[in-house]
Amino acid sequence: MGVPTFVVTHSVPDGWPREDSSITFVDDLDSAVAQAKAAAGDKIVGVATPDLARQLLNAQQLDEINVNLMAAWRCSPTSPPPRSGCTAPRSSRAPV
């Protein structure tokens, strides 16, 4: 990945930690946040999963939320290109 990555988990996979990896497995959220902030310095710390984001929101540890939405075409993976039977993305709005 090229950047320090802290994975919050209940169990560290076999073969970890690895000296040649930027991935660190951490078993508690507070420690993961502290390590990520220390590694980031004055840069941004990103959160990659909805469950961790919810936990951090509940703990009032998020400063900002950035949500990127992208429309996607739904197609049969077995259709030959150009994909026939595709369904166009639907646009919708949600209250903020």
Buried (B, 14 or more C-beta within 10 A) or exposed (E): EEEBBBBBEEEEEEEEEEEEEEEBBBEEBEEBBEBBEEBEEEEEBEBEEEEBBEBBEEEEBBEEEEEEEEEEEEBEEEEEEEEEEEEEEEEEEEEE
